[in-house]
């Protein structure tokens, strides 16, 4: 199954040097977005195990079953929200599984709101940089 994992090349969007990055290979999902337009949450991925955040994710083919993904998501949701509503679980399973579906394995991506981009693509013209 293709999923997003931490790269080891991203960085923490927070300025506190004590904030840790997810370990390379940790399973990621796009962080929830708040309503503030300039908040870094729009660019972050969050680890489902350590809950650390990063700005880069790599598409990886993992030997994991849908049932195992669901179990990991249940643990994440319970750790964050103290309960596991079935609708929430289904939404988070989609957040873990869908982002990597259309990308080749090995692609390193970044996030701009709901859009995911290959970091190898420079989408800004020289005038916009």
C-alpha atoms as an extended CHARMM CRD file, in Angstrom:
* protein
*
       129  EXT
         1         1  UNK       CA              0.0000000000        0.0000000000        0.0000000000  PROA      1               0.0000000000
         2         2  UNK       CA              1.3430000000        3.4690000000       -0.9120000000  PROA      2               0.0000000000
         3         3  UNK       CA              1.4080000000        5.8220000000        2.0740000000  PROA      3               0.0000000000
         4         4  UNK       CA              3.1700000000        9.0060000000        3.1720000000  PROA      4               0.0000000000
         5         5  UNK       CA              6.1460000000        8.6460000000        5.5010000000  PROA      5               0.0000000000
         6         6  UNK       CA              8.5580000000       11.0760000000        7.1300000000  PROA      6               0.0000000000
         7         7  UNK       CA             11.6540000000       11.8060000000        5.0710000000  PROA      7               0.0000000000
         8         8  UNK       CA             14.3220000000       13.0600000000        7.4370000000  PROA      8               0.0000000000
         9         9  UNK       CA             14.7820000000       16.0040000000        5.0360000000  PROA      9               0.0000000000
        10        10  UNK       CA             11.8280000000       18.1100000000        6.1410000000  PROA      10              0.0000000000
        11        11  UNK       CA             11.9430000000       20.6230000000        8.9060000000  PROA      11              0.0000000000
        12        12  UNK       CA              9.7730000000       21.5320000000       11.8210000000  PROA      12              0.0000000000
        13        13  UNK       CA              7.7760000000       24.6300000000       10.9950000000  PROA      13              0.0000000000
        14        14  UNK       CA              8.0530000000       25.7170000000       14.6070000000  PROA      14              0.0000000000
        15        15  UNK       CA             10.8850000000       27.9820000000       15.6910000000  PROA      15              0.0000000000
        16        16  UNK       CA             11.5750000000       26.1030000000       18.9460000000  PROA      16              0.0000000000
        17        17  UNK       CA             14.7940000000       24.0770000000       18.4140000000  PROA      17              0.0000000000
        18        18  UNK       CA             13.5950000000       21.5390000000       21.0060000000  PROA      18              0.0000000000
        19        19  UNK       CA             10.7700000000       20.4090000000       18.7380000000  PROA      19              0.0000000000
        20        20  UNK       CA             11.5670000000       17.0470000000       17.2450000000  PROA      20              0.0000000000
        21        21  UNK       CA             10.8650000000       15.8450000000       13.7360000000  PROA      21              0.0000000000
        22        22  UNK       CA              9.1470000000       12.5610000000       13.0280000000  PROA      22              0.0000000000
        23        23  UNK       CA             11.5890000000        9.7080000000       12.5970000000  PROA      23              0.0000000000
        24        24  UNK       CA             12.2860000000        8.8480000000        8.9450000000  PROA      24              0.0000000000
        25        25  UNK       CA              9.7440000000        6.2650000000        7.8390000000  PROA      25              0.0000000000
        26        26  UNK       CA              7.0470000000        7.2230000000       10.3560000000  PROA      26              0.0000000000
        27        27  UNK       CA              3.5500000000        7.1630000000        8.8830000000  PROA      27              0.0000000000
        28        28  UNK       CA              2.1930000000       10.6780000000        8.2160000000  PROA      28              0.0000000000
        29        29  UNK       CA             -1.0940000000       12.3620000000        7.4880000000  PROA      29              0.0000000000
        30        30  UNK       CA             -1.8260000000       15.9840000000        6.5700000000  PROA      30              0.0000000000
        31        31  UNK       CA             -2.2580000000       18.0330000000        9.7530000000  PROA      31              0.0000000000
        32        32  UNK       CA             -5.6790000000       19.4760000000       10.4570000000  PROA      32              0.0000000000
        33        33  UNK       CA             -6.0490000000       23.0540000000        9.2730000000  PROA      33              0.0000000000
        34        34  UNK       CA             -7.2380000000       25.9090000000       11.4270000000  PROA      34              0.0000000000
        35        35  UNK       CA             -9.0530000000       29.0130000000       10.1520000000  PROA      35              0.0000000000
        36        36  UNK       CA             -6.0230000000       31.3120000000       10.3020000000  PROA      36              0.0000000000
        37        37  UNK       CA             -4.8280000000       31.9080000000        6.7200000000  PROA      37              0.0000000000
        38        38  UNK       CA             -1.1030000000       32.2040000000        7.5260000000  PROA      38              0.0000000000
        39        39  UNK       CA             -0.8320000000       29.3870000000       10.0620000000  PROA      39              0.0000000000
        40        40  UNK       CA              1.8230000000       26.7410000000        9.3560000000  PROA      40              0.0000000000
        41        41  UNK       CA             -0.7150000000       23.9520000000        9.9010000000  PROA      41              0.0000000000
        42        42  UNK       CA             -1.5800000000       24.3690000000        6.1990000000  PROA      42              0.0000000000
        43        43  UNK       CA              1.9250000000       23.1290000000        5.3180000000  PROA      43              0.0000000000
        44        44  UNK       CA              2.3880000000       20.4100000000        7.9020000000  PROA      44              0.0000000000
        45        45  UNK       CA              2.1920000000       16.6610000000        7.9900000000  PROA      45              0.0000000000
        46        46  UNK       CA              1.8430000000       14.9750000000       11.3820000000  PROA      46              0.0000000000
        47        47  UNK       CA              3.1470000000       11.5950000000       12.4920000000  PROA      47              0.0000000000
        48        48  UNK       CA              0.4200000000        9.2190000000       13.6020000000  PROA      48              0.0000000000
        49        49  UNK       CA              2.7170000000        7.6960000000       16.2440000000  PROA      49              0.0000000000
        50        50  UNK       CA              4.8510000000       10.4780000000       17.7830000000  PROA      50              0.0000000000
        51        51  UNK       CA              2.5450000000       13.3630000000       16.7070000000  PROA      51              0.0000000000
        52        52  UNK       CA              5.6000000000       15.3460000000       15.6030000000  PROA      52              0.0000000000
        53        53  UNK       CA              5.2230000000       17.6040000000       12.5710000000  PROA      53              0.0000000000
        54        54  UNK       CA              7.2320000000       18.1280000000        9.4030000000  PROA      54              0.0000000000
        55        55  UNK       CA              6.8870000000       19.8710000000        6.0530000000  PROA      55              0.0000000000
        56        56  UNK       CA              8.0440000000       17.0310000000        3.7630000000  PROA      56              0.0000000000
        57        57  UNK       CA              6.6330000000       13.5650000000        3.1550000000  PROA      57              0.0000000000
        58        58  UNK       CA              7.8590000000       10.7350000000        0.9470000000  PROA      58              0.0000000000
        59        59  UNK       CA              5.5890000000        8.3140000000       -0.8810000000  PROA      59              0.0000000000
        60        60  UNK       CA              6.5120000000        4.7880000000        0.1570000000  PROA      60              0.0000000000
        61        61  UNK       CA              5.2090000000        1.3250000000       -0.6380000000  PROA      61              0.0000000000
        62        62  UNK       CA              4.6370000000       -0.2980000000        2.7480000000  PROA      62              0.0000000000
        63        63  UNK       CA              3.8590000000       -3.9030000000        3.5420000000  PROA      63              0.0000000000
        64        64  UNK       CA              0.8060000000       -3.0570000000        5.6250000000  PROA      64              0.0000000000
        65        65  UNK       CA             -2.8090000000       -4.1380000000        5.4440000000  PROA      65              0.0000000000
        66        66  UNK       CA             -5.8630000000       -1.8660000000        5.5250000000  PROA      66              0.0000000000
        67        67  UNK       CA             -6.7100000000       -3.4190000000        8.9020000000  PROA      67              0.0000000000
        68        68  UNK       CA             -3.2900000000       -2.4700000000       10.2720000000  PROA      68              0.0000000000
        69        69  UNK       CA             -3.6730000000        1.0940000000        8.9770000000  PROA      69              0.0000000000
        70        70  UNK       CA             -7.0730000000        1.3110000000       10.6510000000  PROA      70              0.0000000000
        71        71  UNK       CA             -5.6360000000        0.0580000000       13.9660000000  PROA      71              0.0000000000
        72        72  UNK       CA             -2.8690000000        2.6940000000       13.8020000000  PROA      72              0.0000000000
        73        73  UNK       CA             -5.4570000000        5.3890000000       13.0540000000  PROA      73              0.0000000000
        74        74  UNK       CA             -7.6520000000        4.2860000000       15.9720000000  PROA      74              0.0000000000
        75        75  UNK       CA             -4.6330000000        4.6160000000       18.2940000000  PROA      75              0.0000000000
        76        76  UNK       CA             -3.9200000000        8.0980000000       16.8750000000  PROA      76              0.0000000000
        77        77  UNK       CA             -7.5080000000        9.3310000000       17.2190000000  PROA      77              0.0000000000
        78        78  UNK       CA             -7.8250000000        7.9910000000       20.7770000000  PROA      78              0.0000000000
        79        79  UNK       CA             -4.4940000000        9.6110000000       21.7480000000  PROA      79              0.0000000000
        80        80  UNK       CA             -5.5500000000       12.9780000000       20.3260000000  PROA      80              0.0000000000
        81        81  UNK       CA             -9.2710000000       13.0670000000       21.1700000000  PROA      81              0.0000000000
        82        82  UNK       CA             -9.6890000000       10.4790000000       23.9730000000  PROA      82              0.0000000000
        83        83  UNK       CA            -12.3540000000        8.5940000000       22.0180000000  PROA      83              0.0000000000
        84        84  UNK       CA            -12.7910000000        6.8490000000       18.6920000000  PROA      84              0.0000000000
        85        85  UNK       CA            -15.9190000000        7.8480000000       16.7720000000  PROA      85              0.0000000000
        86        86  UNK       CA            -16.4120000000        5.5640000000       13.7560000000  PROA      86              0.0000000000
        87        87  UNK       CA            -16.9960000000        8.4870000000       11.3690000000  PROA      87              0.0000000000
        88        88  UNK       CA            -13.8090000000       10.1770000000       12.5680000000  PROA      88              0.0000000000
        89        89  UNK       CA            -11.8540000000        6.9470000000       12.1360000000  PROA      89              0.0000000000
        90        90  UNK       CA            -13.0780000000        6.5680000000        8.5460000000  PROA      90              0.0000000000
        91        91  UNK       CA            -12.0970000000       10.1840000000        7.7740000000  PROA      91              0.0000000000
        92        92  UNK       CA             -8.6200000000        9.7220000000        9.2370000000  PROA      92              0.0000000000
        93        93  UNK       CA             -8.1070000000        6.4340000000        7.3910000000  PROA      93              0.0000000000
        94        94  UNK       CA             -8.8200000000        8.3350000000        4.1560000000  PROA      94              0.0000000000
        95        95  UNK       CA             -6.3730000000       11.0750000000        5.2330000000  PROA      95              0.0000000000
        96        96  UNK       CA             -3.6710000000        8.4450000000        5.6900000000  PROA      96              0.0000000000
        97        97  UNK       CA             -4.3560000000        6.3880000000        2.5610000000  PROA      97              0.0000000000
        98        98  UNK       CA             -5.5590000000        8.7820000000       -0.1560000000  PROA      98              0.0000000000
        99        99  UNK       CA             -2.7920000000       11.4310000000       -0.4170000000  PROA      99              0.0000000000
       100       100  UNK       CA             -0.1700000000        8.9750000000       -1.7120000000  PROA      100             0.0000000000
       101       101  UNK       CA             -2.3990000000        7.1700000000       -4.2370000000  PROA      101             0.0000000000
       102       102  UNK       CA             -1.5770000000        9.3400000000       -7.2700000000  PROA      102             0.0000000000
       103       103  UNK       CA              2.1500000000        9.8030000000       -6.6480000000  PROA      103             0.0000000000
       104       104  UNK       CA              5.0220000000        7.5490000000       -7.7300000000  PROA      104             0.0000000000
       105       105  UNK       CA              6.8770000000        5.7580000000       -4.9380000000  PROA      105             0.0000000000
       106       106  UNK       CA              9.8780000000        7.8170000000       -3.8220000000  PROA      106             0.0000000000
       107       107  UNK       CA              8.3330000000       11.2070000000       -4.5860000000  PROA      107             0.0000000000
       108       108  UNK       CA              8.9720000000       13.7680000000       -1.8520000000  PROA      108             0.0000000000
       109       109  UNK       CA              6.0400000000       16.1160000000       -1.4900000000  PROA      109             0.0000000000
       110       110  UNK       CA              5.1560000000       19.2680000000        0.3400000000  PROA      110             0.0000000000
       111       111  UNK       CA              1.7670000000       20.6490000000        1.2140000000  PROA      111             0.0000000000
       112       112  UNK       CA              0.0990000000       23.9860000000        0.4670000000  PROA      112             0.0000000000
       113       113  UNK       CA             -3.3420000000       23.8490000000        2.0660000000  PROA      113             0.0000000000
       114       114  UNK       CA             -5.1920000000       20.9900000000        0.4370000000  PROA      114             0.0000000000
       115       115  UNK       CA             -2.7680000000       20.8130000000       -2.5010000000  PROA      115             0.0000000000
       116       116  UNK       CA              0.1970000000       18.4500000000       -2.5010000000  PROA      116             0.0000000000
       117       117  UNK       CA              3.2380000000       19.2060000000       -4.6780000000  PROA      117             0.0000000000
       118       118  UNK       CA              6.3650000000       17.3610000000       -5.7000000000  PROA      118             0.0000000000
       119       119  UNK       CA              9.2370000000       19.3380000000       -4.1550000000  PROA      119             0.0000000000
       120       120  UNK       CA             11.2490000000       18.7460000000       -7.3320000000  PROA      120             0.0000000000
       121       121  UNK       CA              8.7830000000       20.9460000000       -9.2390000000  PROA      121             0.0000000000
       122       122  UNK       CA              9.4870000000       24.6400000000       -9.0820000000  PROA      122             0.0000000000
       123       123  UNK       CA              6.0430000000       26.1230000000       -9.5740000000  PROA      123             0.0000000000
       124       124  UNK       CA              7.1150000000       29.7400000000       -9.1030000000  PROA      124             0.0000000000
       125       125  UNK       CA              8.2810000000       31.8870000000      -11.9700000000  PROA      125             0.0000000000
       126       126  UNK       CA             11.4880000000       33.8620000000      -11.3400000000  PROA      126             0.0000000000
       127       127  UNK       CA              9.3910000000       37.0310000000      -10.8390000000  PROA      127             0.0000000000
       128       128  UNK       CA              7.4150000000       35.3820000000       -8.0100000000  PROA      128             0.0000000000
       129       129  UNK       CA             10.3100000000       34.0150000000       -5.9640000000  PROA      129             0.0000000000
